[in-house]
Amino acid sequence: MELKPIKSEKDYRDALERLEVVFDAPIDTKEGDEAEILSLLIENYENEHYPIDLSDL
């Protein structure tokens, strides 16, 4: 997968699907690095588009 910013819901869903494939990849491999970067991109997108209201906690 070409790593790029997540800018749409389609990008988000595609990133989640790819993360499922590479999630258990060993650390310090190409797929492991991809999983780590995808996780960061997904987290960033979720924080911007699905914020948690702290008053609900």
DSSP file (Angstrom, degrees, kcal/mol; ACC not computed):
  #  RESIDUE AA STRUCTURE BP1 BP2  ACC     N-H-->O    O-->H-N    N-H-->O    O-->H-N    TCO  KAPPA ALPHA  PHI   PSI    X-CA   Y-CA   Z-CA
    1    1 A M              0   0    0      0, 0.0     2,-0.6     0, 0.0    14,-0.0   0.000 360.0 360.0 360.0 138.1    0.0    0.0    0.0
    2    2 A E        -     0   0    0      1,-0.0     2,-0.4     2,-0.0     0, 0.0  -0.723 360.0-131.3 -78.9 119.6    1.2    3.5   -0.8
    3    3 A L        +     0   0    0     -2,-0.6    -1,-0.0    12,-0.0    35,-0.0  -0.587  44.5 146.1 -76.4 129.7    1.3    5.4    2.5
    4    4 A K        -     0   0    0     -2,-0.4    37,-0.0     7,-0.1     3,-0.0  -0.965  53.4 -71.5-155.0 162.8   -0.4    8.8    2.3
    5    5 A P        -     0   0    0      0, 0.0     2,-0.7     0, 0.0    36,-0.0  -0.245  47.3-118.3 -58.3 148.7   -2.5   11.1    4.5
    6    6 A I        +     0   0    0     35,-0.2     3,-0.1     1,-0.1     4,-0.0  -0.830  45.9 158.9 -91.2 114.2   -6.0    9.9    5.2
    7    7 A K        +     0   0    0     -2,-0.7     2,-0.3     1,-0.1    -1,-0.1   0.482  55.8  29.9-116.8  -7.0   -8.3   12.6    3.8
    8    8 A S  S  > S-     0   0    0      1,-0.1     4,-2.3     0, 0.0     5,-0.1  -0.928  82.1-102.7-147.1 168.6  -11.6   10.9    3.3
    9    9 A E  H  > S+     0   0    0     -2,-0.3     4,-2.8     2,-0.2     5,-0.2   0.868 122.2  54.0 -62.7 -35.9  -13.8    8.1    4.7
   10   10 A K  H  > S+     0   0    0      2,-0.2     4,-2.7     1,-0.2    -1,-0.2   0.937 108.3  48.2 -63.9 -45.8  -12.7    5.9    1.8
   11   11 A D  H  > S+     0   0    0      1,-0.2     4,-2.4     2,-0.2    -2,-0.2   0.911 112.3  51.0 -57.3 -42.2   -9.1    6.5    2.6
   12   12 A Y  H  X S+     0   0    0     -4,-2.3     4,-2.3     2,-0.2    -2,-0.2   0.934 111.4  45.6 -62.2 -48.8   -9.9    5.7    6.3
   13   13 A R  H  X S+     0   0    0     -4,-2.8     4,-2.4     1,-0.2    -1,-0.2   0.902 112.8  51.2 -63.1 -40.9  -11.7    2.4    5.4
   14   14 A D  H  X S+     0   0    0     -4,-2.7     4,-2.3     1,-0.2    -1,-0.2   0.903 110.2  49.5 -62.0 -41.1   -8.8    1.4    3.1
   15   15 A A  H  X S+     0   0    0     -4,-2.4     4,-2.5    -5,-0.2    -2,-0.2   0.903 110.4  50.1 -65.6 -41.4   -6.3    2.1    5.8
   16   16 A L  H  X S+     0   0    0     -4,-2.3     4,-1.8     2,-0.2    -2,-0.2   0.912 110.8  49.6 -62.6 -42.5   -8.2    0.0    8.3
   17   17 A E  H  X S+     0   0    0     -4,-2.4     4,-1.0     1,-0.2    -2,-0.2   0.913 112.5  46.9 -63.0 -42.7   -8.5   -2.9    5.9
   18   18 A R  H  X S+     0   0    0     -4,-2.3     4,-1.9     1,-0.2     3,-0.5   0.889 107.5  56.8 -67.3 -38.3   -4.7   -2.8    5.1
   19   19 A L  H  X S+     0   0    0     -4,-2.5     4,-1.5     1,-0.2    -1,-0.2   0.876 100.9  58.0 -61.7 -36.4   -3.9   -2.6    8.8
   20   20 A E  H  < S+     0   0    0     -4,-1.8     4,-0.3     1,-0.2    -1,-0.2   0.869 108.0  47.9 -58.7 -35.5   -5.8   -5.8    9.4
   21   21 A V  H  < S+     0   0    0     -4,-1.0     3,-0.2    -3,-0.5    -2,-0.2   0.895 123.3  29.3 -73.1 -41.4   -3.5   -7.5    6.9
   22   22 A V  H >< S+     0   0    0     -4,-1.9     3,-1.9     1,-0.2    13,-0.2   0.380  87.7 106.5-102.8   3.7   -0.2   -6.2    8.3
   23   23 A F  T 3< S+     0   0    0     -4,-1.5    -1,-0.2     1,-0.3    -2,-0.1   0.859  84.6  41.0 -54.8 -43.2   -1.2   -5.9   12.0
   24   24 A D  T 3  S+     0   0    0     -4,-0.3    -1,-0.3    -3,-0.2     8,-0.1   0.222  83.9 133.7 -93.6  15.2    0.8   -8.9   13.2
   25   25 A A    <   -     0   0    0     -3,-1.9     3,-0.1     6,-0.2     4,-0.1  -0.357  65.8 -98.1 -64.8 144.3    3.9   -8.3   11.1
   26   26 A P    >   -     0   0    0      0, 0.0     3,-0.8     0, 0.0     6,-0.4  -0.294  42.7-100.6 -62.1 146.5    7.2   -8.6   12.9
   27   27 A I  T 3  S+     0   0    0      1,-0.2     3,-0.1     5,-0.1     4,-0.1  -0.314 105.8  30.6 -62.5 150.7    8.8   -5.4   14.1
   28   28 A D  T 3  S+     0   0    0      1,-0.3     2,-0.3    -3,-0.1    -1,-0.2   0.766  96.6 110.4  66.1  28.4   11.6   -4.0   12.0
   29   29 A T  S <> S-     0   0    0     -3,-0.8     4,-2.7     1,-0.1    -1,-0.3  -0.828  83.8-107.3-119.5 166.9   10.2   -5.4    8.8
   30   30 A K  H  > S+     0   0    0     -2,-0.3     4,-2.0     1,-0.2     5,-0.1   0.922 123.1  45.0 -58.3 -44.6    8.7   -3.5    5.9
   31   31 A E  H  > S+     0   0    0      2,-0.2     4,-2.4     1,-0.2    -1,-0.2   0.855 110.9  53.8 -69.4 -35.0    5.2   -4.6    6.9
   32   32 A G  H  > S+     0   0    0     -6,-0.4     4,-2.0     2,-0.2    -2,-0.2   0.909 109.8  47.4 -64.6 -42.0    5.8   -3.9   10.6
   33   33 A D  H  X S+     0   0    0     -4,-2.7     4,-2.4     2,-0.2     5,-0.2   0.900 110.9  52.3 -64.3 -40.3    6.8   -0.3    9.7
   34   34 A E  H  X S+     0   0    0     -4,-2.0     4,-2.9    -5,-0.2     5,-0.2   0.914 108.4  50.7 -61.9 -42.8    3.8    0.0    7.5
   35   35 A A  H  X S+     0   0    0     -4,-2.4     4,-2.2   -13,-0.2    -1,-0.2   0.906 110.6  49.2 -61.8 -42.4    1.5   -1.2   10.4
   36   36 A E  H  X S+     0   0    0     -4,-2.0     4,-1.7     2,-0.2    -2,-0.2   0.924 114.1  44.4 -64.2 -44.9    3.1    1.4   12.7
   37   37 A I  H  X S+     0   0    0     -4,-2.4     4,-2.5     2,-0.2    -2,-0.2   0.918 112.5  51.6 -67.5 -43.2    2.7    4.3   10.3
   38   38 A L  H  X S+     0   0    0     -4,-2.9     4,-2.9     1,-0.2     5,-0.2   0.906 106.9  54.7 -59.6 -40.6   -0.9    3.2    9.4
   39   39 A S  H  X S+     0   0    0     -4,-2.2     4,-2.5    -5,-0.2    -1,-0.2   0.907 109.6  46.7 -59.0 -42.4   -1.7    3.1   13.1
   40   40 A L  H  X S+     0   0    0     -4,-1.7     4,-2.3     2,-0.2    -1,-0.2   0.909 113.1  48.1 -66.6 -42.6   -0.5    6.7   13.5
   41   41 A L  H  X S+     0   0    0     -4,-2.5     4,-2.3     2,-0.2    -2,-0.2   0.917 113.6  47.6 -64.3 -42.7   -2.4    7.9   10.5
   42   42 A I  H  X S+     0   0    0     -4,-2.9     4,-2.8     2,-0.2     5,-0.2   0.922 111.2  50.6 -64.2 -45.1   -5.6    6.2   11.6
   43   43 A E  H  X S+     0   0    0     -4,-2.5     4,-2.4    -5,-0.2    -1,-0.2   0.915 110.6  49.8 -59.6 -43.5   -5.3    7.6   15.1
   44   44 A N  H  X S+     0   0    0     -4,-2.3     4,-1.7     2,-0.2    -1,-0.2   0.927 112.0  47.4 -61.7 -45.5   -4.8   11.1   13.7
   45   45 A Y  H  X S+     0   0    0     -4,-2.3     4,-2.5     1,-0.2     5,-0.3   0.925 112.5  49.2 -62.5 -45.2   -7.9   10.8   11.5
   46   46 A E  H  X S+     0   0    0     -4,-2.8     4,-2.9     1,-0.2    -1,-0.2   0.892 108.5  53.2 -63.6 -39.8  -10.0    9.4   14.3
   47   47 A N  H  < S+     0   0    0     -4,-2.4    -1,-0.2    -5,-0.2    -2,-0.2   0.860 115.0  41.8 -63.7 -34.3   -9.0   12.2   16.7
   48   48 A E  H  < S+     0   0    0     -4,-1.7    -2,-0.2    -5,-0.2    -1,-0.2   0.857 128.0  27.8 -79.4 -36.6  -10.0   14.8   14.1
   49   49 A H  H  < S+     0   0    0     -4,-2.5    -3,-0.2     1,-0.2    -2,-0.2   0.652 129.3  33.9-105.0 -18.0  -13.2   13.2   12.9
   50   50 A Y  S  < S-     0   0    0     -4,-2.9    -1,-0.2    -5,-0.3    -2,-0.1  -0.442  78.0-178.9-134.1  60.4  -14.4   11.2   15.9
   51   51 A P        -     0   0    0      0, 0.0     2,-0.6     0, 0.0    -4,-0.1  -0.267  26.7-123.6 -65.2 148.4  -13.4   13.2   19.0
   52   52 A I        -     0   0    0     -5,-0.1     2,-0.8     2,-0.0     5,-0.0  -0.822  17.1-134.6 -92.0 124.3  -14.2   11.8   22.4
   53   53 A D    >   -     0   0    0     -2,-0.6     3,-2.2     1,-0.2     4,-0.3  -0.706  11.0-153.8 -79.1 112.6  -16.2   14.2   24.6
   54   54 A L  G >  S+     0   0    0     -2,-0.8     3,-1.2     1,-0.3    -1,-0.2   0.716  90.0  69.1 -64.7 -19.6  -14.4   14.0   27.9
   55   55 A S  G 3  S+     0   0    0      1,-0.2    -1,-0.3     2,-0.1    -2,-0.0   0.690  91.5  62.6 -70.7 -15.7  -17.6   15.0   29.7
   56   56 A D  G <         0   0    0     -3,-2.2    -1,-0.2     1,-0.2    -2,-0.2   0.609 360.0 360.0 -80.9 -11.8  -19.0   11.5   28.7
   57   57 A L    <         0   0    0     -3,-1.2    -1,-0.2    -4,-0.3    -2,-0.1   0.472 360.0 360.0 -84.5 360.0  -16.3    9.8   30.7
